[in-house]
């Protein structure tokens, strides 16, 4: 991924010699990679063969943060859907 990003940035910078919009494209590419391509801010990607510290040990009963967030979003959506159906019985 980093090799593709570096190659793409170099190509956009070289193209930017003639047209400065390519410079903006290179900056946008780097910005998108920095904000979305490396995971969430403050976390480092786990190297292969090592365990991530975000997941609890097996058998502990605790849920990973990402799954907990998913369940909270799902439950919140279900609550709103039930409320909508209750307030507008003929809508569905």
C-alpha positions, 0 to 999 in steps of 0.5 A: 500500500505504501509503495502504491501511495508513494508511486502515485504521489511521485507521478502526480508531482511530476505531472504537476510540473505542467499543471498545478491541479496535479499537485492538489491531487497529490496533496489530496491523496496524501491527506486521504491516506493520512486520515483514512488509510492507516486506521484510526488516529492514535493506533498503530497497525499490528505487525503479523504474528503479534496480537492486537491490544484492542482485542481481549484475551480469549474467554474473558467475556469482554467484547472488542470496542468495534463490536460493542460500537456496532451493537450500540449503533444497531440497537439505536437504529432498532429503537428508532425504527420501533418508535417510527412504527409506533408513531406512524402505524400506516407508514409501512 
